[in-house]
Every structure is written in C-alpha cells, then in structure tokens.
Amino acid sequence: MRSVFDAIKSIVALAPLAASAAQNGTVIDTMGFNTLTFVVSNGAATGSPSSYTVDAKVQESAASDGSGMTDVTGATITQITGDAATKVIRVEGLGTSRKRYLRIVVTPALSGGSTPKALIGAVANLGRAYSEPVGNTN
C-alpha cells in the first residue's frame, strides 16, 4: 500500500532561525519531480517589535551551487503577519519551464523593540515524482 510518504519528498528548505534581515534557504534539486511547494512559517518575534511581517520569494538557477539565482515570477508571499502564521508558495513546471535548482528567500520587516528578530522556517515538499517511492529518510 502506498501513502503520501511514498509520493512526497520533504526537505528542510530553511532551518528555523531568528532573523532581522533576508535569509537564503538551501538550494533544492528538483530533478525527478513535477511540482514543489514551499511551506513558510513564522513564530513569535523576539525583542518586542511594535510590528513585523515576513515576505518570501522563490529563486531558480541552472547551477547546483545556486549561482546566478533569479526570481521566479509570481512565486511570492507578501506579508505573513502574526505569530504562528504559515503560508504556501506553489511552483509548477519542474523539468519543463523551471530551472532545476530552487531556493526560498525570506525577508522579515521589523519595527520598534530592542534588536527584534522574526522566527522563521521553511520546508520544501517535492511532489508528483517520476518514480516512487521517493526515498524519504527518517
């Protein structure tokens, strides 16, 4: 019997961190998959900011080291607000109209407080694999 575990490969795209400036996620190799979603989450900010938001975008490159990354048009999240908020960016066309390597870039905007930082993390879910099971590891 197959399950979602056999059909979706999950990768930590951005390990949870406290950030006050833009952060680049891990470069994800999309070879062998048709679709990808980035799930971006933020938690309570530190440093008592009066307000904060988190923006995110997807970038692509033909190079495995991520050099020459360019923004993927339309693959953005604008202003995740509030504690424990989560949003998803969906990327289609892997292997056809997209370059092979993708990454998430998150940018917090904080105001007020004492050296405030936003708690941010992201997971990449690769789906519709050409061949299953996809080889998740525990």
Backbone bond lengths (Angstrom), bond angles and torsions (degrees), N, CA, C in turn:
res aa  C-N    CA-C-N  psi(-1)  N-CA   C-N-CA  omega(-1)  CA-C   N-CA-C  phi
1 M - - - 1.447 - - 1.529 108.69 -
2 R 1.306 116.18 136.24 1.458 121.18 178.77 1.524 109.95 -97.70
3 S 1.301 114.56 153.55 1.463 120.45 179.16 1.529 108.44 -135.00
4 V 1.326 115.87 176.47 1.456 120.52 176.96 1.532 110.59 -58.79
5 F 1.318 117.47 -29.96 1.463 121.93 178.81 1.523 111.08 -60.44
6 D 1.352 116.65 -32.03 1.458 120.82 179.67 1.524 113.11 -80.16
7 A 1.338 117.41 -18.78 1.457 121.33 -171.92 1.522 114.59 -106.16
8 I 1.317 118.05 -16.87 1.460 121.96 -177.44 1.518 109.75 -123.74
9 K 1.307 116.45 132.64 1.466 120.74 175.47 1.516 107.64 -105.46
10 S 1.327 117.20 121.72 1.465 122.49 179.83 1.522 110.16 -104.04
11 I 1.322 115.11 134.43 1.463 122.23 -178.53 1.527 108.20 -133.36
12 V 1.320 117.51 137.38 1.462 120.13 173.69 1.521 107.19 -68.73
13 A 1.322 116.21 113.77 1.459 121.67 -177.76 1.523 111.76 -88.80
14 L 1.339 115.58 -30.95 1.459 121.70 176.63 1.520 106.47 -149.49
15 A 1.321 116.53 108.23 1.462 120.61 179.51 1.521 109.11 -60.08
16 P 1.319 118.46 139.97 1.468 120.91 -178.43 1.534 111.01 -52.01
17 L 1.338 114.90 134.94 1.461 120.23 -179.61 1.517 110.42 -154.69
18 A 1.309 115.75 164.36 1.468 122.87 174.28 1.522 106.53 -100.69
19 A 1.346 116.48 117.87 1.468 120.06 -173.12 1.516 111.63 -129.54
20 S 1.329 114.99 145.80 1.460 120.95 173.80 1.523 111.03 -117.36
21 A 1.337 116.62 -2.24 1.463 122.32 -179.67 1.523 109.27 -141.11
22 A 1.315 117.01 172.30 1.469 122.15 -178.39 1.527 111.17 -56.79
23 Q 1.324 115.33 142.95 1.456 122.33 179.74 1.525 109.26 -130.39
24 N 1.342 116.34 132.52 1.460 121.71 176.09 1.514 109.55 -92.17
25 G 1.331 116.48 133.18 1.449 121.16 177.42 1.521 111.65 -80.75
26 T 1.314 115.15 178.33 1.453 123.11 176.79 1.523 110.02 -66.62
27 V 1.317 117.28 143.44 1.456 121.66 176.05 1.532 107.62 -75.12
28 I 1.345 116.36 125.09 1.459 122.94 -175.96 1.529 109.58 -105.22
29 D 1.336 116.31 126.52 1.465 121.72 175.49 1.532 108.05 -83.94
30 T 1.314 117.85 118.44 1.460 121.98 -175.92 1.529 113.34 -97.07
31 M 1.318 117.67 6.55 1.470 121.13 -178.05 1.529 110.55 -54.98
32 G 1.319 116.40 130.14 1.457 121.57 175.99 1.523 114.43 92.55
33 F 1.331 117.20 3.29 1.464 120.93 -179.29 1.517 110.50 -126.55
34 N 1.334 116.20 155.66 1.462 121.93 -179.36 1.525 113.58 -101.56
35 T 1.326 117.70 -23.40 1.463 120.77 -174.12 1.524 110.15 -146.39
36 L 1.327 115.43 158.34 1.458 121.44 179.75 1.524 108.59 -147.81
37 T 1.320 115.70 143.50 1.464 120.52 168.98 1.516 108.17 -125.45
38 F 1.311 115.34 139.50 1.453 121.63 169.81 1.517 106.66 -102.75
39 V 1.316 117.70 125.39 1.458 123.12 175.89 1.521 106.53 -104.58
40 V 1.331 116.44 113.26 1.464 122.70 -176.10 1.526 108.47 -107.73
41 S 1.333 116.22 129.05 1.466 121.19 -179.65 1.510 110.41 -127.32
42 N 1.329 115.22 147.41 1.457 118.98 171.76 1.520 109.38 -131.58
43 G 1.309 114.44 150.68 1.457 121.34 179.94 1.519 110.14 -112.96
44 A 1.294 115.39 -167.88 1.467 120.80 179.28 1.529 109.71 -62.90
45 A 1.319 116.13 135.66 1.462 120.76 178.82 1.526 110.19 -76.01
46 T 1.318 115.07 150.80 1.459 120.64 174.57 1.522 108.90 -95.99
47 G 1.307 118.24 161.84 1.460 122.25 175.46 1.509 114.87 82.24
48 S 1.326 117.60 10.67 1.471 123.36 175.33 1.525 115.04 52.18
49 P 1.357 118.57 54.36 1.466 118.69 177.28 1.535 110.10 -68.45
50 S 1.319 116.31 151.47 1.464 119.92 176.63 1.525 110.76 -75.24
51 S 1.334 116.90 -26.45 1.458 121.50 173.93 1.519 109.35 -158.44
52 Y 1.322 115.18 154.51 1.454 118.90 173.18 1.525 109.99 -159.32
53 T 1.325 114.58 151.81 1.458 122.96 175.73 1.527 107.68 -139.46
54 V 1.322 115.66 164.08 1.458 121.29 176.07 1.523 107.82 -132.05
55 D 1.324 116.70 126.34 1.463 122.75 173.31 1.523 107.71 -105.21
56 A 1.336 116.77 156.21 1.461 120.85 178.01 1.520 109.22 -146.36
57 K 1.329 114.79 151.21 1.465 120.95 176.48 1.521 108.49 -147.27
58 V 1.332 114.86 160.84 1.459 121.68 177.47 1.517 108.13 -107.36
59 Q 1.339 114.79 139.22 1.457 121.27 175.37 1.520 108.91 -122.20
60 E 1.352 116.05 155.98 1.462 121.42 -178.81 1.520 110.86 -133.50
61 S 1.347 114.20 156.38 1.460 121.21 179.09 1.522 108.94 -153.90
62 A 1.314 116.24 154.20 1.461 121.29 174.05 1.529 110.56 -87.12
63 A 1.344 116.96 -10.64 1.467 121.61 -175.32 1.533 111.41 -101.07
64 S 1.321 116.47 136.45 1.468 121.39 -177.67 1.523 112.80 -65.68
65 D 1.332 117.87 -22.73 1.464 119.91 178.85 1.534 111.61 -85.70
66 G 1.335 116.86 0.17 1.460 120.87 178.05 1.512 114.42 80.69
67 S 1.326 117.30 6.29 1.466 118.12 179.29 1.522 109.55 -68.46
68 G 1.315 115.95 147.19 1.450 121.36 178.61 1.519 114.09 73.36
69 M 1.329 116.80 26.43 1.470 120.55 -179.94 1.529 110.45 -60.91
70 T 1.338 115.81 138.03 1.459 122.06 174.82 1.527 108.61 -130.24
71 D 1.321 116.10 153.07 1.468 120.75 -178.89 1.526 110.68 -68.88
72 V 1.335 115.60 142.12 1.463 122.36 173.81 1.529 106.83 -89.05
73 T 1.317 116.71 116.64 1.463 122.00 -177.85 1.532 110.66 -57.01
74 G 1.325 115.54 129.44 1.459 121.63 176.91 1.514 115.52 81.65
75 A 1.319 119.05 -7.06 1.463 122.29 -179.10 1.525 109.80 -95.80
76 T 1.337 115.21 73.21 1.460 120.91 -175.95 1.516 111.34 -139.55
77 I 1.318 114.73 161.31 1.460 123.71 169.16 1.523 105.01 -126.36
78 T 1.314 116.49 130.87 1.452 120.13 178.06 1.517 109.42 -110.84
79 Q 1.281 114.80 121.13 1.458 125.09 171.71 1.523 115.95 54.37
80 I 1.331 114.04 74.25 1.456 119.43 164.81 1.520 104.82 -69.47
81 T 1.293 117.44 125.94 1.464 120.81 -179.11 1.516 109.66 -123.79
82 G 1.319 115.19 155.34 1.457 121.50 176.10 1.515 112.88 86.01
83 D 1.317 114.10 159.98 1.457 120.92 179.07 1.528 109.84 -76.50
84 A 1.308 115.43 147.06 1.455 122.96 177.33 1.530 111.95 56.54
85 A 1.323 116.87 40.98 1.462 121.99 177.81 1.531 109.42 -98.04
86 T 1.319 116.01 144.60 1.460 122.15 -179.62 1.517 109.57 -135.79
87 K 1.335 116.34 136.93 1.461 121.67 173.98 1.522 108.89 -137.03
88 V 1.325 115.34 160.55 1.461 121.97 -174.93 1.527 109.91 -122.70
89 I 1.343 115.36 139.09 1.466 121.89 170.85 1.527 106.52 -114.08
90 R 1.309 115.62 125.50 1.464 121.71 -179.47 1.524 109.46 -101.99
91 V 1.344 116.54 133.99 1.466 121.83 179.10 1.532 108.03 -125.63
92 E 1.317 115.67 119.06 1.467 122.24 178.25 1.526 109.67 -105.75
93 G 1.322 115.96 172.70 1.464 121.53 173.88 1.508 115.05 81.01
94 L 1.335 117.42 20.62 1.462 118.81 177.87 1.525 109.11 -62.70
95 G 1.312 116.23 137.70 1.456 120.98 179.71 1.525 114.06 80.96
96 T 1.340 117.51 -5.56 1.467 119.67 178.67 1.523 110.45 -125.62
97 S 1.344 117.08 -73.66 1.466 119.99 -176.76 1.526 113.45 -99.58
98 R 1.299 118.48 -1.09 1.472 123.26 179.68 1.517 109.50 -109.61
99 K 1.312 115.68 150.93 1.459 119.80 171.39 1.525 108.30 -74.45
100 R 1.312 117.24 161.52 1.470 122.88 -169.94 1.521 114.30 -68.50
101 Y 1.323 119.33 -35.25 1.463 122.18 -172.47 1.526 110.79 -108.29
102 L 1.317 116.28 129.71 1.461 122.22 -179.14 1.525 110.43 -125.66
103 R 1.322 115.60 155.90 1.462 120.79 171.85 1.524 108.75 -149.18
104 I 1.311 115.18 159.05 1.454 122.80 174.84 1.527 108.06 -98.87
105 V 1.317 116.69 143.35 1.461 122.27 173.42 1.525 106.31 -125.75
106 V 1.330 116.74 123.51 1.466 121.00 179.39 1.524 109.13 -112.86
107 T 1.336 114.78 142.43 1.460 120.05 -178.55 1.525 109.42 -134.16
108 P 1.340 117.10 109.94 1.463 119.31 175.86 1.527 110.63 -83.03
109 A 1.326 115.17 150.15 1.464 121.72 173.16 1.518 106.12 -126.61
110 L 1.321 116.97 115.16 1.458 122.36 -175.99 1.519 110.34 -123.02
111 S 1.320 116.04 144.03 1.463 118.87 175.14 1.517 109.14 -137.10
112 G 1.318 114.41 147.00 1.460 120.88 -179.17 1.520 111.49 74.53
113 G 1.308 114.94 -176.15 1.464 121.17 178.31 1.507 113.73 78.37
114 S 1.316 114.96 -173.24 1.455 123.05 -178.77 1.526 108.91 -115.58
115 T 1.336 117.41 105.19 1.468 124.72 -173.80 1.536 111.70 41.07
116 P 1.331 117.61 61.54 1.462 120.99 -177.12 1.522 112.73 -70.90
117 K 1.320 115.27 151.21 1.459 122.83 175.94 1.524 108.88 -141.35
118 A 1.324 115.59 143.80 1.462 121.75 176.26 1.526 108.69 -94.44
119 L 1.311 116.89 138.08 1.458 122.05 175.88 1.526 108.21 -89.18
120 I 1.336 116.13 118.02 1.462 121.61 -171.35 1.526 110.08 -135.16
121 G 1.323 115.96 146.63 1.458 122.42 173.40 1.516 109.22 -155.16
122 A 1.343 117.00 161.72 1.465 120.42 178.92 1.525 110.59 -150.41
123 V 1.328 114.68 147.38 1.460 122.81 176.02 1.522 107.73 -123.19
124 A 1.330 116.83 140.60 1.464 121.98 173.72 1.521 107.72 -104.02
125 N 1.333 116.47 129.52 1.461 122.49 175.74 1.518 108.17 -113.88
126 L 1.324 115.86 110.85 1.458 121.70 177.51 1.526 107.89 -90.21
127 G 1.331 117.77 134.59 1.453 120.55 -177.12 1.508 113.52 -137.75
128 R 1.348 114.32 175.89 1.459 123.17 -177.80 1.524 110.45 51.84
129 A 1.341 114.33 56.41 1.459 121.01 -178.77 1.523 111.03 -67.46
130 Y 1.306 115.69 149.80 1.468 120.28 175.92 1.520 110.05 -67.33
131 S 1.344 117.00 -28.90 1.451 122.33 -178.36 1.514 109.52 -141.58
132 E 1.337 117.24 131.15 1.462 122.49 179.30 1.513 109.63 -118.08
133 P 1.332 120.41 157.36 1.447 126.77 -4.03 1.518 111.37 -69.41
134 V 1.347 115.88 159.29 1.454 121.12 -170.71 1.524 114.60 -88.15
135 G 1.314 118.67 -5.72 1.458 120.54 173.71 1.506 116.05 85.31
136 N 1.331 117.01 37.42 1.463 118.90 172.46 1.520 108.86 -63.94
137 T 1.300 115.93 150.01 1.470 120.75 173.74 1.511 108.53 -120.59
138 N 1.310 115.76 151.28 1.473 120.40 179.52 1.498 111.00 -81.06
